[in-house]
């Protein structure tokens, strides 16, 4: 899926059910998320992040932070309690508009629509901290690796880049034990992507799930992006079918 399709899919999904699109609990599908409960889940995620960093001797504070793939600001608002300024970035205009309408939850937040792999709103070495969860898994790996280079550009020396990303399908998950499971998934997404490009077909919007092997992620960050990997932790945020990690990287 290219970035134009990614934007189109998330705009359509957000128009249908924005909160479920951000946090896809199937018991909440169809407008069943309570807004306060939805935002409360973000508080828990950032509290957990702060605890993980503390265990590594790191702090969650500074002048500026980025929440990449911010959606409706679920994680941006609690992050903003730890930073002087917090930027929420998303490819979806509807997501950003929704977050802006709730700016009272984090008055020091700024929300930005960004539709390319360049973060042009940010100068070199201008940001202390960047975070992203349940976002890169929906972006094709070729773009994810470009975003990694951009975060290396915008982060200050010693700045932290923390993100979640699946590494591979879990072979122990029952649904993954069918032959050629990964190949079949890739073909499934490829056919959906092609169908969306045919004007007379009304192909439904969808999430695409992607993974990058842990070794490749670490090699790319360290060899091409000037990051040092401080930690790579199990982080099962992509659902039971996937092995997923939380990467904690520091700009050198």
C-alpha positions as CSV (number, residue, x, y, z in Angstrom):
1,X,0.0,0.0,0.0
2,X,1.5,3.4,-1.0
3,X,1.1,6.5,1.1
4,X,-1.8,7.9,-0.9
5,X,-3.7,4.7,-0.4
6,X,-2.8,4.7,3.3
7,X,-4.2,8.2,3.7
8,X,-7.4,7.3,1.8
9,X,-8.0,4.2,3.8
10,X,-7.5,5.9,7.1
11,X,-9.7,8.9,6.1
12,X,-12.5,6.5,5.2
13,X,-12.1,4.4,8.3
14,X,-12.0,7.5,10.5
15,X,-15.2,8.8,8.9
16,X,-16.9,5.5,9.7
17,X,-15.6,5.0,13.3
18,X,-12.7,7.1,14.3
19,X,-12.1,5.9,17.8
20,X,-12.3,2.2,16.8
21,X,-9.9,2.9,13.9
22,X,-7.3,4.2,16.5
23,X,-7.9,1.4,19.0
24,X,-9.5,-1.6,17.4
25,X,-11.2,-3.4,20.2
26,X,-13.9,-5.3,18.4
27,X,-16.2,-5.0,21.4
28,X,-16.2,-1.2,20.7
29,X,-16.8,-1.3,17.0
30,X,-19.7,0.7,15.7
31,X,-19.3,3.8,17.8
32,X,-19.2,1.9,21.1
33,X,-16.1,3.6,22.5
34,X,-16.9,6.0,25.4
35,X,-14.7,9.0,24.7
36,X,-13.4,9.4,28.2
37,X,-12.6,5.6,28.5
38,X,-10.8,5.8,25.1
39,X,-8.6,8.6,26.3
40,X,-8.0,6.9,29.6
41,X,-6.4,4.0,27.8
42,X,-3.7,6.4,26.6
43,X,-2.9,7.4,30.1
44,X,-2.1,3.8,30.9
45,X,0.1,3.4,27.9
46,X,2.2,6.4,28.8
47,X,2.4,5.4,32.4
48,X,3.7,2.0,31.3
49,X,6.2,3.7,29.0
50,X,7.4,5.9,31.8
51,X,7.9,2.9,34.1
52,X,9.9,1.0,31.4
53,X,12.2,4.0,30.9
54,X,12.7,4.4,34.6
55,X,13.8,0.8,34.8
56,X,16.5,1.7,32.3
57,X,17.6,4.8,34.1
58,X,15.8,7.1,31.6
59,X,13.3,9.8,32.1
60,X,10.2,10.8,30.2
61,X,10.5,14.6,30.1
62,X,12.0,17.5,28.1
63,X,11.2,20.5,26.0
64,X,9.6,18.8,23.0
65,X,8.1,15.5,21.9
66,X,6.5,13.9,18.9
67,X,3.6,11.4,18.9
68,X,3.8,9.9,15.4
69,X,0.6,8.5,14.1
70,X,-1.3,10.4,16.8
71,X,-4.9,9.6,15.6
72,X,-7.2,11.5,17.9
73,X,-4.5,12.4,20.4
74,X,-4.9,9.3,22.6
75,X,-1.2,9.2,23.5
76,X,-0.3,12.9,22.6
77,X,-2.3,14.3,25.5
78,X,-0.7,12.2,28.3
79,X,2.7,12.8,26.7
80,X,2.1,16.5,26.8
81,X,2.0,16.3,30.6
82,X,5.7,15.4,30.6
83,X,6.9,17.8,27.9
84,X,6.7,21.6,27.4
85,X,5.5,21.1,23.8
86,X,4.0,18.0,22.2
87,X,3.4,17.5,18.5
88,X,0.9,15.0,17.2
89,X,1.5,14.0,13.6
90,X,-0.9,12.0,11.5
91,X,-1.6,11.3,7.8
92,X,-5.3,11.7,8.3
93,X,-6.9,15.1,8.2
94,X,-10.0,13.8,10.0
95,X,-7.8,12.4,12.8
96,X,-6.0,15.7,13.3
97,X,-9.2,17.7,13.2
98,X,-10.7,15.5,15.9
99,X,-7.7,15.9,18.1
100,X,-7.7,19.7,17.6
101,X,-11.3,19.9,18.7
102,X,-10.2,18.3,22.0
103,X,-7.2,20.5,22.6
104,X,-8.4,21.3,26.1
105,X,-7.1,17.8,27.1
106,X,-3.6,19.1,26.3
107,X,-3.3,22.8,25.6
108,X,0.4,22.6,24.9
109,X,-0.2,20.2,22.0
110,X,0.1,21.0,18.3
111,X,-1.4,18.7,15.7
112,X,0.0,18.4,12.2
113,X,-1.1,16.6,9.1
114,X,1.9,15.0,7.4
115,X,1.4,13.1,4.2
116,X,5.0,12.3,3.2
117,X,8.0,10.6,4.6
118,X,9.7,13.9,5.2
119,X,8.8,15.7,8.5
120,X,9.2,19.1,6.9
121,X,7.7,21.1,9.8
122,X,10.7,20.2,11.9
123,X,14.3,21.5,11.8
124,X,17.3,19.4,12.2
125,X,18.1,18.3,15.8
126,X,15.1,20.2,17.2
127,X,13.2,17.5,19.1
128,X,14.0,15.7,22.4
129,X,11.7,12.7,22.2
130,X,9.7,10.8,19.6
131,X,7.2,8.0,20.2
132,X,5.0,5.8,18.1
133,X,2.8,2.8,18.9
134,X,0.5,0.6,16.8
135,X,1.4,2.8,13.8
136,X,4.4,1.5,11.8
137,X,2.6,-1.9,11.6
138,X,0.2,-0.3,9.2
139,X,2.9,1.3,7.0
140,X,4.8,-0.5,4.3
141,X,8.3,-1.2,5.4
142,X,9.9,0.8,2.6
143,X,8.3,3.9,4.1
144,X,8.9,3.0,7.7
145,X,12.6,2.9,7.1
146,X,12.5,6.3,5.5
147,X,10.6,7.6,8.5
148,X,13.4,6.2,10.7
149,X,15.9,8.3,8.9
150,X,13.8,11.4,9.4
151,X,13.5,10.9,13.1
152,X,17.3,10.6,13.2
153,X,17.4,14.0,11.5
154,X,15.0,15.8,13.7
155,X,16.0,14.4,17.1
156,X,18.7,16.2,19.1
157,X,21.8,14.3,20.1
158,X,20.9,11.9,23.0
159,X,17.3,12.3,22.0
160,X,15.1,9.2,22.4
161,X,13.2,7.4,19.6
162,X,10.8,4.8,21.0
163,X,8.4,2.8,18.8
164,X,6.5,-0.5,18.5
165,X,6.8,-2.7,15.5
166,X,6.0,-6.4,14.8
167,X,9.0,-8.6,13.8
168,X,7.2,-11.6,12.4
169,X,4.1,-13.8,12.7
170,X,4.1,-16.0,15.9
171,X,4.5,-19.6,14.7
172,X,2.8,-20.9,17.8
173,X,-0.4,-19.0,17.1
174,X,-3.0,-21.5,15.8
175,X,-4.0,-19.3,12.8
176,X,-0.4,-19.1,11.6
177,X,0.2,-22.8,11.4
178,X,-1.4,-23.1,7.9
179,X,1.1,-23.5,5.1
180,X,2.5,-20.4,3.5
181,X,0.7,-18.2,6.0
182,X,2.9,-15.1,5.5
183,X,2.9,-15.4,1.8
184,X,-0.8,-15.7,1.7
185,X,-1.2,-12.6,3.8
186,X,1.1,-10.7,1.5
187,X,-0.9,-11.8,-1.5
188,X,-4.2,-10.9,0.2
189,X,-3.0,-7.3,0.8
190,X,-1.5,-7.0,-2.6
191,X,-4.8,-8.0,-4.3
192,X,-6.7,-5.6,-2.0
193,X,-4.3,-2.8,-3.0
194,X,-4.8,-3.5,-6.7
195,X,-8.6,-3.6,-6.3
196,X,-8.6,-0.1,-4.7
197,X,-6.8,1.3,-7.8
198,X,-9.5,0.1,-10.2
199,X,-12.1,3.0,-10.4
200,X,-15.3,1.0,-11.0
201,X,-14.6,-1.4,-8.1
202,X,-15.9,-0.3,-4.7
203,X,-13.2,-2.0,-2.6
204,X,-13.7,-1.5,1.2
205,X,-11.1,0.3,3.3
206,X,-8.8,-1.9,5.4
207,X,-5.8,-2.1,7.7
208,X,-2.7,-3.5,6.3
209,X,-0.4,-5.3,8.8
210,X,3.3,-5.2,8.2
211,X,6.4,-6.5,10.0
212,X,10.1,-6.0,9.8
213,X,12.5,-8.6,11.3
214,X,14.1,-7.3,14.5
215,X,17.7,-7.8,13.2
216,X,16.9,-5.7,10.1
217,X,15.4,-2.9,12.2
218,X,18.4,-2.8,14.6
219,X,20.9,-2.9,11.7
220,X,19.1,-0.1,9.9
221,X,18.8,2.1,13.0
222,X,22.5,1.7,13.9
223,X,24.1,1.7,10.5
224,X,22.0,4.2,8.6
225,X,20.3,6.4,11.2
226,X,22.9,7.2,13.9
227,X,20.9,5.5,16.6
228,X,22.2,3.3,19.4
229,X,19.7,0.6,20.5
230,X,19.3,0.8,24.3
231,X,16.6,-1.9,24.6
232,X,14.4,-4.1,22.5
233,X,11.5,-5.5,24.6
234,X,8.6,-7.8,24.0
235,X,5.6,-5.6,23.5
236,X,2.5,-7.6,22.3
237,X,0.6,-4.6,20.9
238,X,-0.1,-6.0,17.5
239,X,-2.4,-8.8,18.6
240,X,-1.8,-12.5,19.3
241,X,-0.8,-13.5,15.8
242,X,2.3,-11.3,15.9
243,X,5.6,-11.1,17.7
244,X,6.0,-7.4,18.4
245,X,8.7,-5.4,20.1
246,X,9.2,-2.0,21.7
247,X,12.5,-0.4,20.5
248,X,14.3,2.2,22.7
249,X,16.9,4.0,20.6
250,X,19.1,7.0,21.4
251,X,20.4,9.5,18.8
252,X,24.2,9.5,18.7
